[in-house]
Amino acid sequence: MFFHPDIKYKDYKKDFEDLDSIPDGKIIEMGLSFDKKYNLRNFSTLIPKVNISWLWLDTYTKEQIDKYKKDAKEHDSKVSYIGEEETLGIRTEGNIVLDNIYKANYSGLLNRLKKLGYKDIYNHLKERKTDPEIIGVIVYGTKSELKTLMNNPHIKGGTIGVMRDKD
């Protein structure tokens, strides 16, 4: 469940309080939505002390955003959010995203879109003059590590994902 920064939602899901109910010894994944769009340069200091596994990229057309805005105006966050199947992003690892890794993974995303026949999305992204900005991430860590993000002003929404036992 993600929330686009260009859309004003009636409310935002933030699962940080739910972290306390998770037993110790777990590695927890969370999807985070940002307050605005960030380029790679100003993104690097937003999410300290946790591992980032995926970057959500702003790949949406004006028409898509207009549709999401209409939904958000008419419904609450239980209905008007962006599901993970409606997102595009790139994998990363650790808490530092290097420019060369971003570019290589973004290039790989474009190649997969072209190969799999997603012509409209591929053309939309190729026509852009700049790389898409980062509008969210998937992070993972212990509950104490993730709780450090609770009052981060750059995080608009956060939802708990999968969990596994800590090694």
ZAMILO-86616 format. One record per residue: x, z negated, y of N, C-alpha, C in turn. Coordinates in steps of 0.2 Angstrom, whole numbers, padded with zeros to 4 digits, always signed. Layout:
<recs>
XZYXZYXZY ...
</recs>
This chain:
<recs>
+0004+0000-0006+0000+0000+0000+0005+0000+0006 +0004+0005+0010+0008+0006+0016+0004+0007+0022 +0007+0006+0028+0003+0007+0034+0008+0011+0039 +0005+0016+0041+0009+0021+0046+0009+0018+0053 +0015+0018+0056+0016+0015+0062+0012+0018+0068 +0010+0025+0067+0006+0028+0072-0001+0027+0072 -0003+0023+0067-0010+0021+0066-0012+0014+0067 -0017+0013+0071-0019+0006+0072-0024+0004+0067 -0023-0001+0063-0027-0003+0058-0031-0010+0060 -0036-0011+0057-0040-0017+0059-0036-0023+0057 -0033-0023+0051-0029-0028+0049-0023-0025+0044 -0018-0029+0043-0013-0027+0039-0012-0032+0033 -0010-0030+0027-0009-0034+0022-0002-0036+0022 -0001-0043+0022+0006-0046+0022+0006-0051+0016 +0009-0050+0011+0010-0054+0005+0015-0059+0005 +0018-0061+0011+0024-0065+0011+0022-0072+0009 +0016-0075+0011+0013-0081+0008+0013-0082+0001 +0011-0076-0002+0010-0076-0010+0017-0077-0013 +0022-0076-0010+0029-0077-0013+0029-0084-0016 +0027-0089-0013+0027-0096-0015+0024-0097-0022 +0019-0093-0024+0016-0094-0030+0019-0090-0036 +0025-0087-0035+0029-0083-0040+0034-0088-0042 +0034-0089-0049+0039-0093-0052+0047-0092-0050 +0051-0097-0049+0058-0095-0048+0061-0091-0054 +0066-0088-0052+0070-0084-0057+0067-0077-0058 +0064-0075-0053+0061-0068-0053+0064-0063-0048 +0065-0057-0049+0067-0052-0044+0060-0049-0043 +0059-0048-0036+0052-0046-0034+0053-0040-0030 +0049-0035-0030+0049-0029-0026+0043-0030-0021 +0045-0028-0015+0040-0027-0010+0040-0021-0006 +0034-0018-0004+0034-0012+0000+0033-0015+0007 +0037-0012+0012+0037-0014+0019+0035-0009+0023 +0030-0010+0028+0029-0005+0033+0031-0007+0040 +0034-0002+0043+0037-0004+0050+0033-0003+0056 +0035-0007+0061+0031-0006+0067+0031+0000+0071 +0037+0004+0070+0038+0010+0073+0042+0014+0068 +0044+0020+0071+0048+0025+0067+0055+0023+0069 +0060+0023+0064+0067+0022+0065+0071+0028+0062 +0076+0030+0066+0081+0034+0063+0086+0030+0060 +0090+0034+0056+0095+0030+0052+0100+0026+0056 +0102+0028+0061+0107+0024+0065+0104+0017+0068 +0097+0017+0070+0095+0011+0072+0091+0007+0067 +0091+0010+0061+0087+0007+0055+0092+0001+0052 +0098+0002+0052+0103-0001+0048+0103-0009+0049 +0101-0011+0054+0101-0019+0056+0094-0022+0055 +0089-0018+0053+0082-0021+0053+0081-0025+0047 +0083-0024+0041+0082-0027+0035+0088-0030+0032 +0091-0036+0035+0097-0039+0033+0095-0043+0026 +0100-0044+0022+0100-0049+0017+0096-0047+0011 +0093-0041+0011+0089-0039+0005+0092-0032+0003 +0090-0031-0004+0092-0024-0006+0086-0019-0005 +0088-0013-0003+0083-0008-0002+0084-0003-0007 +0078-0001-0010+0079+0004-0016+0076+0010-0014 +0072+0011-0009+0068+0017-0007+0066+0017+0001 +0067+0023+0004+0065+0023+0011+0059+0028+0011 +0054+0025+0015+0048+0029+0016+0049+0033+0022 +0048+0040+0021+0050+0045+0027+0043+0047+0030 +0044+0048+0037+0038+0051+0040+0037+0058+0039 +0034+0060+0034+0033+0067+0032+0026+0070+0034 +0022+0066+0038+0015+0068+0038+0014+0073+0044 +0009+0077+0043+0007+0082+0048+0002+0079+0053 +0001+0082+0059-0004+0079+0064-0011+0079+0060 -0012+0083+0056-0019+0083+0053-0020+0077+0048 -0014+0076+0045-0015+0070+0040-0015+0064+0044 -0011+0063+0049-0012+0057+0053-0019+0056+0056 -0022+0062+0059-0028+0061+0062-0033+0059+0057 -0033+0061+0050-0037+0059+0045-0036+0051+0044 -0030+0049+0043-0029+0042+0042-0031+0038+0048 -0031+0040+0054-0033+0037+0060-0041+0036+0059 -0044+0041+0058-0051+0041+0057-0053+0036+0052 -0050+0036+0046-0051+0031+0041-0050+0024+0043 -0045+0023+0047-0043+0016+0049-0048+0013+0054 -0051+0018+0058-0056+0016+0063-0062+0014+0060 -0064+0017+0054-0070+0016+0051-0070+0010+0045 -0064+0009+0043-0063+0004+0037-0058-0001+0038 -0058-0007+0034-0053-0012+0035-0047-0010+0030 -0042-0014+0030-0036-0012+0026-0037-0012+0018 -0042-0014+0016-0044-0014+0009-0045-0006+0007 -0047-0002+0012-0049+0005+0011-0044+0010+0014 -0042+0008+0020-0038+0012+0025-0031+0011+0025 -0028+0012+0020-0020+0012+0020-0018+0018+0017 -0011+0019+0016-0008+0025+0013-0006+0022+0006 -0008+0025+0001-0006+0023-0006+0001+0026-0007 +0004+0023-0012+0011+0026-0014+0011+0033-0016 +0005+0035-0019+0005+0042-0021+0004+0047-0015 +0003+0044-0009+0003+0048-0003+0009+0048+0001 +0015+0045-0002+0021+0044+0002+0026+0049-0001 +0031+0050+0003+0037+0054+0001+0043+0050+0004 +0048+0049+0000+0054+0045+0002+0060+0047-0002 +0065+0043-0001+0071+0044-0005+0074+0038-0007 +0077+0038-0013+0080+0032-0016+0087+0030-0012 +0088+0024-0013+0094+0022-0010+0096+0015-0014 +0102+0012-0013+0104+0006-0016+0108+0002-0012 +0106-0005-0012+0110-0010-0008+0106-0011-0001 +0110-0014+0003+0107-0015+0010+0110-0011+0016 +0114-0006+0014+0117-0002+0019+0115+0005+0017 +0112+0009+0021+0111+0016+0020+0116+0020+0024 +0120+0024+0020+0125+0028+0023+0122+0035+0025 +0124+0038+0030+0122+0044+0032+0123+0050+0027 +0129+0050+0024+0130+0055+0019+0125+0054+0012 +0123+0048+0011+0119+0047+0005+0112+0049+0007 +0110+0047+0013+0103+0049+0016+0102+0057+0016 +0107+0060+0018+0107+0067+0019+0107+0071+0012 +0111+0068+0007+0111+0071+0000+0104+0070-0003 +0101+0064-0003+0095+0062-0006+0089+0066-0002 +0090+0067+0004+0084+0071+0008+0085+0078+0005 +0091+0080+0005+0091+0087+0002+0089+0088-0005 +0090+0083-0009+0087+0083-0016+0080+0083-0016 +0077+0079-0011+0069+0079-0010+0067+0086-0009 +0070+0089-0004+0067+0096-0002+0068+0100-0008 +0073+0100-0011+0074+0105-0017+0069+0103-0023 +0067+0097-0024+0062+0095-0029+0055+0098-0026 +0054+0097-0020+0047+0099-0017+0046+0107-0018 +0052+0110-0017+0052+0118-0017+0051+0120-0025 +0055+0116-0029+0055+0118-0036+0048+0117-0039 +0045+0111-0037+0038+0109-0040+0032+0113-0037 +0034+0117-0032+0028+0121-0029+0024+0118-0024 +0027+0113-0020+0024+0109-0015+0026+0113-0008 +0023+0119-0008+0025+0124-0003+0024+0122+0004 +0018+0119+0005+0016+0117+0012+0020+0111+0015 +0021+0106+0010+0025+0100+0012+0032+0103+0014 +0035+0107+0009+0042+0109+0010+0043+0113+0016 +0038+0118+0018+0038+0121+0024+0038+0117+0030 +0033+0112+0030+0033+0107+0035+0039+0104+0037 +0042+0101+0032+0049+0098+0033+0054+0102+0035 +0055+0108+0032+0060+0113+0034+0059+0115+0041 +0053+0115+0044+0052+0118+0051+0054+0112+0056 +0055+0106+0054+0057+0101+0058+0063+0102+0061 +0064+0100+0067+0071+0100+0070+0076+0095+0069 +0073+0089+0067+0077+0083+0065+0074+0080+0058 +0078+0076+0055+0076+0073+0049+0071+0068+0050 +0066+0067+0045+0061+0063+0046+0063+0056+0047 +0060+0052+0051+0062+0045+0053+0059+0040+0047 +0062+0035+0047+0060+0030+0042+0055+0025+0044 +0049+0025+0040+0044+0021+0043+0042+0015+0038 +0046+0014+0033+0045+0009+0028+0050+0009+0023 +0050+0004+0019+0055+0003+0013+0052+0000+0007 +0055+0001+0002+0054-0004-0004+0061-0008-0005 +0060-0015-0005+0065-0019-0005+0064-0023-0012 +0070-0027-0014+0069-0031-0019+0074-0037-0018 +0072-0043-0021+0076-0049-0021+0072-0055-0024 +0076-0060-0023+0072-0067-0025+0067-0068-0020 +0063-0073-0022+0057-0075-0017+0061-0078-0011 +0066-0082-0011+0069-0085-0005+0072-0079-0001 +0075-0074-0004+0078-0068+0000+0072-0065+0004 +0067-0063+0000+0061-0060+0003+0058-0064+0009 +0058-0070+0008+0054-0074+0013+0058-0074+0020 +0065-0072+0020+0068-0072+0026+0065-0066+0030 +0061-0062+0027+0058-0056+0031+0052-0058+0034 +0049-0064+0032+0042-0066+0034+0041-0065+0041 +0045-0067+0046+0044-0066+0053+0048-0061+0056 +0050-0056+0052+0053-0050+0055+0048-0046+0060 +0050-0046+0066+0045-0042+0070+0044-0035+0069 +0049-0032+0065+0049-0025+0064+0044-0023+0058 +0042-0028+0054+0038-0027+0048+0031-0028+0050 +0027-0023+0049+0020-0023+0051+0015-0025+0045 +0018-0023+0039+0014-0025+0033+0019-0026+0027 +0017-0029+0022+0021-0030+0016+0017-0032+0010 +0018-0028+0005+0014-0029-0002+0019-0030-0007 +0017-0035-0012+0021-0037-0018+0020-0031-0023 +0026-0029-0026+0025-0024-0031+0027-0027-0038 +0031-0024-0042+0033-0026-0048+0038-0032-0048 +0038-0036-0053+0043-0042-0054+0046-0041-0061 +0052-0044-0061+0056-0045-0067+0060-0051-0067 +0062-0053-0073+0066-0059-0074+0073-0058-0071 +0075-0063-0067+0082-0062-0065+0087-0062-0071 +0092-0058-0071+0097-0058-0076+0101-0064-0077 
</recs>
